Amino acid sequence: MQTKIFNSDELKDLKIAVIARKHKCSTEYVRMVLTGERERNTELARKIVKDACDVLEIINRETKVTL
């Protein structure tokens, strides 16, 4: 998970501004962490990556509805 580099399609699905607001940082910092331009060795960077992975997992999972 920590080495995941997000591609442009995945970044389009993510709400970068929401993640930045949650962690009280800039949208540019979030984008740089997710694209690998910034190191992920801080706790903040790891939390950002974790949240992004969680959001993409929810978006990509198949939802089964039984009525």
N, C-alpha and C positions, 0 to 999 in steps of 0.2 A: 504494500500500500504506500509506503513512504517514497518509493522510487517511481510511482506513477506520474507520468507527464501527461497532462490533459491536452487533447487536440482542440482545434478550433470549433468543431461541431459540439464537443462536450462543453466547451466554454459558453457556447450560445445557449445551451440548455440551463446552465447555472445562472442564478441571480447573484452576480458578483457583488452588487451594491448591498444586498441583504446580508451576505456573509461578512462583508466589511463592517456594516453597521453593528452586527452581532458582536464582533470582536473588537470594535472601536479602533479600526485602522482604515487606511485608505483603500480605495478600489484598485489603485495601481499596485499596491503591495500585494493584495490578494491575487491579482492577475499574475504578477511576477512569481509568486510562490507556486501557483498552479501550473505555470508553464515551465518551471525549472530555472528561471533566471535568477532566483534567490535561493539560498540554502534553506533547507528545512530542518535545521538543527535546533531551532528554538521551540519552546512549548507552543507559542502562538502559531507558528508555521505548521506545526504538527496538527493543531486543532483545526486550522483552516482546511488542510488536506483531508482530514477525517470527515469534516462536515460536507465537503464537496463530494467525497466518495459516497457518503450516506445518501445525499440528494440524488446522485446519479443512479444509485442502486434502486431507489424508490421509483425513479422515472422509468428505468429499464425493466423492472420486474413485471411479470405477467400477473394481472389481477383476475382472480377467479371469483365469480359471483354466482351464488346459488340462490334461486328464488323458490 
